Amino acid sequence: MIVTLQTLASTLATLRSSPRLAVDTETTGLRPYHGDMPFAIIVADWDHEYYFNLAESCAWRPAAAQLQEDLFSHEKTWYFANAKFDLAMLAKMGLVPRGTIHDLAVHERLLDSTLFGQVFSLDAMAERRGKKKDGGPKAWCEKNGAVTRVPVEGKQTTVKQYHFDRVPLGIIVPYAKLDARLTFDIGREQEAAFVLAELPDIPSLAPLVVNERQLTETVYAMEAVGVKVDLAFCRRAAVHEGQRYAEALRGFELIAGKPFVNSANCLAPLFAGQTLRLTPKGHPCFDAEALSTYTGPVAKLVTDIRGFKGASDYYHGFLYHADADGVIHAGFNQHQARTGRFSSSAPNLQNLTKSDEEELEDEFVVRRAFVPRPGYFFAMFDFHQMEYRLMLDYSGARGLIDKILGGLDIHQATADLAGITRSQAKTANFLTIYGGGDGVLAAKLGVTVGEAARIRAAIKAAAPENAAFIDECEAVARRRGFVYGWFGRRHYFPDQNDSYRAPNAVIQGGCADVIKLAMNRVARLLRGTMSRMVLTIHDELVIETHEGDSRLLAEIKGLMEEAYLHRHIPLTVGVDHSFKSLADKTEGYP
């Protein structure tokens, strides 16, 4: 039914008794932090869908208080197809659901890790179940000119914005009600699937599910606060990187005799006489790793072109996504990365790589774009060599562990035991976690395949427990079809040829759950304070700390280090701070 102001009270009385409800919003656009607003809220229970027509009159503003008190303030399980978006839209009406937030996309991925690379929109989740959404509103908008082409900062492209708020009720209401119904039905199906997924002698998924549900609220709060950028700096930097990009393109054309095209067909002839690395399909490879092994000026120019273009796009992206106050509300996605780590979008802030001292001498460093708001400073908490430490705790490699606990870093400890250089140990250690044979190691180190094999054998002899752990992970993946990490997260391998990924899934997935558990604990600590979490970048949390809350920093560090209960070697956290920018930091507490 369409809920009016006259039927509001009776509708809320009906919905109050339902322990589970699905909620969807229809909005004027897809950018809640750039002025887009909800024009309808749709709620579904077991049997019916209710369309709250916010466009009916301005009287809905005061009625929102009744909606909050009589519906959203009651403890329930709330199903959302895209929880953080809908929560942001509901907040614009002063509506905050109380209870458990069940995001369909997050739960879909927890149930099936093989969905990596899949789309998690409501359309896609419905289609995977043999159901189809209603395309009526988009078709109406196309036919009636209710579509705007919105330019994207720094790009020669536009994106379509459909004005669903102009669609007649006879078309938008059935569409919206179907979305709410699909959301409710898929949410119930997912909850039932978790019950069926419980297995004897295998850790329960329940703690993982509880933490991910809490995390949705934690991350929503982080996105809503956002992180401030220096807009003037971004404009200068975008121009600077654009000029460097143009100069590199001209340099390439002078040497190559043709314009740059980012393709193997364009680049391969320019490396004649060199041994080129090949992709799995047998084509010449020109990714960053391969280019670092090639000689000649073209290799550097290609690297520069890509780097300058990427940096320029970054700054333009910051300008496009910043709101009127210069704050970016980037998306941090719990469900899209392969092993359970975060991915980031609009813009991608997971690629904010750290800069070394030499790079920091340049004016334009990407992390320098991010600045604390007045009265605040950044506190940055970063796990030390997290993935390798977690692997050592799994494997119990006593020789390495003793050296590390004695004060050596992981790579130097490996080098000392294996009789190789630290640089060789560091490269080989990363390949141990991420996968890669002797050929890849040889290319990275600039040595022969035979020498790479010798280095790998020396490391294996120095820490045979690591090799045994890796072999066991792969064997379990082949035998059982899945492996699980310390927190119960499951990684499925229906194709035995992919079982080589199992050790990385256990290690990186385990690190993902450490970070996620820590984030929830830190969020609870910060409640009622002026400080707030603003970024997570792989193994790092950034807290925008109020100057009066410095006492909390040691406690935050402790919460992060205690998230994982170790057996052999703890996960440790380093602390930096900055009153200036994310790049210009000082070690330790302020």
C-alpha positions in Angstrom: 0.0 0.0 0.0 0.9 3.6 -0.4 1.2 5.1 3.1 -0.2 8.6 3.6 -0.1 10.9 6.6 -3.6 9.7 7.3 -2.7 6.0 7.4 0.7 6.5 9.0 -0.2 5.6 12.6 -2.1 2.3 11.7 0.8 1.3 9.4 3.4 1.8 12.1 1.2 -0.2 14.5 1.3 -3.1 12.1 5.0 -3.0 11.4 6.1 -2.6 15.0 5.3 -6.2 15.8 7.5 -7.7 13.0 11.0 -8.7 14.2 12.4 -8.5 10.7 11.9 -5.8 8.1 13.4 -4.9 4.8 14.0 -1.2 4.0 14.8 0.5 0.7 14.9 4.1 -0.3 14.1 5.8 -3.6 16.2 8.9 -4.0 16.8 11.9 -6.3 20.3 10.6 -7.0 23.1 8.3 -5.8 25.3 10.8 -3.9 23.9 11.2 -0.4 26.7 13.6 0.6 26.2 15.9 -2.4 22.6 16.9 -1.9 20.6 13.9 -3.1 17.6 13.2 -1.0 15.1 10.3 -0.4 11.6 10.8 -1.9 10.2 7.5 -0.7 10.9 4.9 1.9 9.7 1.3 1.3 9.4 -1.2 4.1 8.5 -4.9 3.7 7.5 -7.5 6.2 6.5 -11.1 5.7 3.4 -10.4 3.6 3.3 -6.8 2.4 5.3 -3.8 1.2 4.6 -0.3 2.4 5.5 2.8 0.3 6.0 5.9 2.4 5.5 8.6 -0.1 7.8 11.4 1.2 6.9 13.5 -1.9 3.3 13.8 -0.7 3.9 17.0 1.2 6.3 18.9 3.4 4.4 17.6 6.4 6.6 14.5 6.2 9.4 16.4 7.9 7.7 16.5 11.3 6.1 13.0 10.7 9.7 11.6 10.5 9.9 11.9 14.3 6.9 9.6 14.6 8.5 7.2 12.1 11.7 7.1 14.3 9.9 6.7 17.6 7.2 4.2 16.5 9.3 2.1 14.0 13.0 2.7 13.7 13.7 3.0 17.4 12.5 -0.6 18.0 15.1 -3.4 18.1 14.8 -5.4 14.8 16.8 -7.1 12.2 16.9 -4.7 9.2 17.6 -6.1 5.8 19.2 -3.7 3.3 20.4 -4.3 -0.2 23.0 -1.5 0.1 23.0 -0.7 3.8 25.4 2.2 4.0 23.7 4.1 1.1 20.2 3.7 2.6 21.4 4.5 6.1 22.9 7.8 4.8 19.6 8.6 3.1 17.5 7.7 6.1 19.8 9.9 8.3 18.7 12.9 6.1 15.2 12.4 7.5 16.6 11.9 11.1 15.9 8.2 10.9 18.3 5.7 12.6 17.4 2.0 12.6 18.0 0.4 16.0 19.0 -3.3 16.1 20.9 -5.5 13.7 21.9 -4.3 10.2 21.9 -7.1 7.7 23.5 -6.0 4.4 22.7 -8.4 1.6 25.9 -7.9 -0.3 28.1 -8.5 2.8 26.2 -11.7 3.7 26.2 -13.0 0.1 30.0 -12.9 0.1 30.4 -14.5 3.5 28.3 -17.4 2.3 30.3 -17.9 -0.9 33.9 -16.7 -1.3 33.9 -17.8 -4.9 31.8 -14.8 -5.9 35.0 -12.7 -6.2 34.6 -10.4 -9.1 30.8 -10.7 -9.2 28.4 -7.8 -8.9 26.5 -7.5 -5.6 23.8 -5.1 -6.7 20.2 -6.2 -5.8 19.7 -6.8 -9.6 22.6 -9.3 -9.7 21.7 -11.0 -6.4 18.1 -11.5 -7.6 19.2 -12.8 -11.0 21.5 -15.4 -9.3 18.2 -16.7 -7.7 16.3 -16.7 -11.0 14.4 -13.5 -10.2 14.3 -10.3 -12.1 13.9 -6.6 -11.1 11.5 -4.2 -12.7 13.1 -2.0 -15.4 10.1 0.3 -15.8 11.4 3.5 -14.2 14.6 3.6 -16.2 12.7 3.0 -19.4 10.3 5.8 -18.5 13.2 8.2 -17.8 14.9 7.4 -21.1 11.6 7.9 -23.0 10.6 11.1 -21.3 14.0 12.8 -21.1 14.4 12.4 -17.3 18.1 11.6 -17.6 21.0 14.0 -17.0 24.5 13.5 -18.2 26.8 14.6 -15.3 30.4 15.4 -16.2 33.2 13.7 -14.1 36.0 15.9 -12.9 39.2 15.5 -14.9 37.7 13.1 -17.4 36.2 13.4 -20.9 33.2 11.3 -19.8 29.8 11.7 -18.2 27.6 9.5 -16.0 23.9 9.1 -16.4 21.7 10.3 -13.6 18.1 8.9 -13.7 15.5 11.2 -12.1 13.3 8.5 -10.6 11.6 11.3 -8.5 9.8 12.4 -11.7 8.5 8.9 -12.5 4.7 8.6 -12.1 3.5 6.7 -9.0 1.9 4.0 -11.2 5.4 3.0 -12.4 7.7 3.8 -9.5 5.6 2.2 -6.7 5.5 -1.4 -8.2 9.2 -1.1 -8.9 10.0 0.1 -5.4 7.8 -2.5 -3.7 9.4 -5.3 -5.7 12.9 -4.1 -4.6 11.8 -4.2 -0.9 10.2 -7.7 -1.4 13.4 -9.0 -3.0 15.4 -7.6 -0.2 13.3 -9.2 2.5 13.2 -12.6 0.7 16.9 -12.7 0.0 17.7 -11.6 3.6 15.6 -14.5 5.0 17.2 -16.9 2.6 20.7 -15.9 3.6 19.9 -16.3 7.3 18.6 -19.8 6.6 21.8 -20.6 4.6 24.0 -19.7 7.5 22.2 -22.2 9.7 22.7 -24.9 7.0 26.4 -24.0 6.6 27.2 -25.0 10.2 29.4 -28.1 10.1 30.7 -30.4 12.8 34.4 -29.9 13.8 34.5 -26.6 11.8 34.4 -23.2 13.5 31.0 -21.6 13.5 30.3 -18.7 11.1 28.3 -16.9 13.8 31.1 -14.8 15.3 32.2 -13.7 11.9 28.6 -12.8 10.9 28.1 -10.8 14.1 31.3 -8.9 13.6 30.6 -8.1 9.9 27.1 -6.8 10.8 28.6 -4.5 13.5 31.3 -3.5 11.0 28.7 -2.2 8.5 27.6 0.3 11.2 31.2 1.1 12.0 32.1 1.7 8.4 29.0 3.7 7.7 29.8 6.1 10.6 33.4 6.4 9.3 32.2 7.2 5.8 29.6 9.7 7.1 32.3 11.6 8.9 34.6 11.4 5.9 38.2 12.7 5.6 39.0 16.3 4.7 41.2 17.2 1.8 43.1 20.4 0.9 41.2 21.4 -2.2 43.7 24.1 -3.2 46.5 21.6 -3.0 44.5 19.1 -5.1 44.0 21.6 -7.8 47.7 22.6 -8.0 48.7 18.9 -7.9 46.2 17.9 -10.7 47.7 20.6 -12.9 51.3 19.6 -12.0 50.7 15.9 -12.7 48.8 16.7 -15.9 51.8 18.7 -17.2 54.2 15.8 -16.3 51.9 13.4 -18.1 51.8 15.5 -21.2 55.6 15.9 -21.2 56.0 12.1 -20.8 53.7 11.5 -23.7 55.7 13.9 -25.9 58.9 12.1 -24.8 57.5 8.7 -25.7 56.5 9.9 -29.2 59.9 11.4 -29.8 61.6 8.1 -29.0 59.0 5.7 -30.4 58.0 7.7 -33.4 54.3 7.1 -32.6 51.8 8.2 -30.0 51.6 6.2 -26.8 48.9 3.5 -26.7 48.7 1.5 -23.5 48.6 -1.9 -25.2 51.0 -4.8 -25.8 50.7 -4.3 -29.6 52.0 -0.8 -29.3 54.8 -1.6 -26.8 56.2 -5.0 -27.8 58.0 -3.8 -30.9 59.9 -1.2 -28.8 61.5 -3.9 -26.7 62.9 -6.0 -29.6 65.9 -8.0 -28.5 64.9 -8.2 -24.9 63.4 -11.3 -23.2 59.9 -10.3 -22.3 57.8 -11.8 -19.6 54.6 -13.4 -20.7 51.1 -13.3 -19.3 49.4 -16.6 -18.4 47.9 -16.5 -21.9 51.3 -16.2 -23.5 51.2 -12.5 -24.5 54.0 -10.0 -23.7 53.6 -8.5 -20.3 54.0 -4.8 -19.6 52.8 -4.4 -16.0 54.8 -2.4 -13.5 56.7 -5.5 -12.3 57.7 -6.6 -15.8 58.7 -3.1 -16.8 61.1 -2.9 -13.9 63.1 -5.7 -15.4 63.3 -4.2 -18.9 66.1 -1.9 -20.0 66.1 1.3 -22.1 64.4 4.7 -21.9 61.0 3.4 -23.1 60.5 1.3 -20.0 60.9 4.4 -17.8 58.7 6.5 -20.0 55.9 4.0 -19.9 56.2 3.8 -16.1 56.2 7.6 -15.9 53.2 8.0 -18.2 51.1 5.6 -16.2 52.3 7.1 -12.9 51.6 10.7 -13.8 48.2 9.8 -15.4 47.3 7.8 -12.2 48.3 10.7 -10.0 46.4 13.2 -12.1 43.3 11.0 -12.0 43.7 10.7 -8.2 43.6 14.4 -7.6 40.8 15.0 -10.1 38.9 12.2 -8.3 39.4 13.9 -4.9 38.0 17.2 -6.3 35.0 15.4 -7.9 34.1 13.4 -4.8 34.7 16.1 -2.1 31.6 17.6 -0.7 30.9 21.3 -0.3 33.1 21.4 2.8 36.1 19.6 1.1 35.3 16.3 2.8 35.5 13.0 0.9 33.1 10.3 1.9 34.7 7.3 0.1 33.1 3.9 0.1 34.9 1.1 2.0 33.5 -2.2 0.8 33.5 -5.2 3.2 32.7 -7.8 0.5 34.5 -7.2 -2.8 38.2 -8.1 -2.2 39.2 -11.7 -2.8 40.2 -12.6 0.8 37.8 -10.5 2.9 39.9 -7.3 3.0 38.4 -3.9 2.2 38.2 -2.5 -1.2 37.5 1.2 -1.7 35.6 3.2 -4.2 34.4 6.8 -5.1 37.4 7.3 -4.8 39.7 4.4 -4.1 41.6 5.3 -1.0 43.1 1.8 -0.5 45.9 2.7 -2.8 47.3 5.6 -0.7 50.8 4.1 -0.6 53.3 5.3 1.9 56.1 7.6 0.7 59.8 7.2 1.6 61.8 10.1 2.8 63.1 10.9 -0.7 59.6 11.1 -2.1 58.4 13.3 0.7 60.8 16.0 -0.5 58.5 16.5 -3.4 55.7 19.0 -2.9 53.0 16.8 -4.4 52.6 13.6 -2.5 49.1 12.1 -2.6 48.9 11.6 1.1 49.6 15.3 1.6 46.1 16.0 0.2 44.5 14.7 3.4 44.5 17.1 6.3 43.0 17.1 9.8 40.2 19.5 10.6 40.8 22.4 13.0 41.2 21.2 16.6 42.2 17.7 15.5 45.3 15.7 14.5 45.8 12.4 12.7 46.9 9.4 14.7 48.0 6.6 12.4 48.1 3.0 13.7 49.9 0.5 11.5 50.4 -3.2 12.1 54.1 -4.2 11.6 54.6 -6.8 8.8 51.2 -8.2 9.7 50.8 -10.9 7.1 54.2 -12.5 7.7 53.8 -12.3 11.5 50.4 -14.1 11.2 52.0 -16.8 9.0 54.7 -17.3 11.6 52.1 -17.6 14.3 50.3 -20.3 12.3 53.4 -22.2 11.4 55.3 -21.8 14.7 58.7 -21.3 12.9 60.7 -21.2 16.1 64.0 -20.1 14.7 62.6 -17.1 13.0 60.3 -16.2 15.8 63.1 -16.2 18.4 65.2 -13.8 16.3 62.2 -11.5 15.7 61.3 -11.5 19.4 64.9 -10.7 20.1 64.6 -7.5 18.1 65.3 -8.2 14.4 62.8 -7.4 11.8 61.3 -10.3 9.8 63.4 -9.9 6.7 66.7 -9.5 8.4 65.9 -12.5 10.6 65.2 -14.5 7.4 68.4 -13.2 5.8 70.6 -14.2 8.8 69.2 -17.7 9.0 69.3 -18.3 5.3 72.6 -16.7 4.5 71.2 -14.3 2.0 70.8 -10.5 1.8 67.9 -8.7 3.4 66.7 -7.5 0.0 66.6 -11.1 -1.3 64.8 -12.2 1.9 62.2 -9.4 1.7 61.4 -10.2 -1.9 61.2 -13.9 -1.3 59.1 -13.5 1.8 56.4 -11.5 0.0 56.3 -14.1 -2.8 55.9 -16.8 -0.1 52.6 -15.1 0.9 51.3 -13.9 -2.4 52.5 -16.9 -4.6 55.0 -16.9 -7.4 57.5 -19.5 -8.6 61.3 -19.3 -9.1 60.9 -17.5 -12.4 59.0 -14.7 -10.8 61.5 -14.4 -8.0 64.4 -14.5 -10.5 62.8 -11.6 -12.5 62.2 -9.5 -9.3 65.8 -10.1 -8.0 67.5 -9.8 -11.4 69.2 -13.2 -11.0 69.0 -16.5 -12.9 66.2 -19.0 -12.2 68.8 -21.4 -10.7 70.0 -18.7 -8.3 66.4 -17.9 -7.4 65.8 -21.6 -6.6 68.9 -21.6 -4.4 67.6 -18.6 -2.4 64.2 -20.2 -2.0 65.7 -23.5 -0.9 67.9 -21.6 1.7 64.8 -19.9 3.1 62.9 -23.1 3.3 65.8 -24.8 5.1 65.9 -21.9 7.6 62.2 -22.1 8.4 60.8 -25.5 7.2 57.7 -24.9 9.4 56.6 -22.2 6.9 56.8 -24.5 4.0 55.0 -27.2 5.9 52.1 -24.8 6.7 51.8 -23.7 3.1 51.8 -27.3 1.9 49.2 -28.3 4.4 46.9 -25.4 3.4 47.1 -26.4 -0.2 46.5 -30.1 0.6 43.4 -29.2 2.7 42.0 -27.0 0.0 42.3 -29.9 -2.5 40.9 -32.5 -0.2 38.1 -30.6 1.5 37.3 -27.9 -1.0 37.8 -25.1 1.5 40.0 -23.7 4.2 39.2 -21.4 7.1 41.1 -18.8 9.0 41.4 -18.1 12.7 38.0 -16.3 12.9 36.1 -18.9 10.9 36.1 -17.1 7.5 35.8 -19.8 4.8 37.6 -19.7 1.5 36.2 -22.2 -1.1 38.3 -23.8 -3.9 35.9 -25.8 -6.2 38.7 -26.0 -8.7 41.7 -27.9 -7.3 44.0 -26.0 -9.6 43.4 -22.9 -7.5 44.4 -24.5 -4.3 47.8 -22.7 -4.4 45.8 -19.6 -3.4 44.7 -21.2 -0.1 47.7 -20.1 2.1 47.3 -16.5 1.0 43.5 -16.8 1.7 44.1 -18.0 5.2 46.8 -15.4 5.9 45.4 -12.3 4.2 41.8 -13.3 5.2 43.0 -13.7 8.8 44.6 -10.2 8.7 41.3 -8.8 7.3 39.4 -10.2 10.3 42.0 -8.8 12.7 41.5 -5.3 11.3 37.8 -5.6 11.2 37.5 -6.8 14.7 39.8 -4.1 15.9 37.8 -1.4 14.1 34.6 -2.4 15.9 36.4 -2.3 19.2 38.0 1.1 18.5 34.6 2.4 17.4 33.1 1.4 20.7 35.9 3.1 22.6 35.4 6.4 20.7 31.7 6.6 21.3 30.9 9.7 23.3 34.3 11.3 22.5 35.1 14.0 19.9 37.5 11.7 18.0 36.6 9.5 15.1 37.9 6.9 12.7 38.3 8.3 9.2 40.3 5.8 7.2 41.4 2.2 7.0 44.2 1.6 4.5 45.1 -2.1 4.4 46.9 -2.7 7.8 46.5 0.9 9.0 43.8 2.8 10.8 43.7 6.6 10.8 41.9 8.3 13.7 41.1 12.0 13.5 41.9 12.7 17.1 40.5 15.7 19.0 43.3 17.5 20.8 41.7 16.7 24.2 41.6 13.0 23.5 45.3 12.2 23.3 44.9 9.9 26.3 43.0 7.4 24.2 45.8 6.6 21.8 47.6 4.1 24.0 44.3 2.3 24.6 43.6 2.2 20.8 47.0 0.6 20.2 46.3 -1.9 22.9 42.9 -2.8 21.4 44.4 -3.4 18.0 47.2 -5.6 19.3 44.8 -7.6 21.4 42.3 -8.3 18.6 44.3 -11.4 17.6 45.1 -13.9 20.4 48.5 -15.2 19.3 50.2 -18.5 20.2 53.8 -17.9 19.3 54.3 -14.2 18.1 52.1 -11.2 18.7 50.9 -8.7 16.1 52.4 -5.3 17.0 51.3 -1.9 16.0 53.3 1.3 15.3 51.9 4.7 16.1 52.6 8.0 14.2 50.8 11.3 14.4 50.5 14.5 12.3 49.0 17.9 12.8 49.7 18.8 9.2 48.8 16.0 6.7 48.6 12.2 6.3 52.1 12.4 4.7 53.9 14.7 7.1 54.0 12.5 10.2 56.1 12.1 13.3 56.8 8.8 15.0 55.1 8.1 18.4 52.4 9.9 20.4 52.1 13.7 20.3 
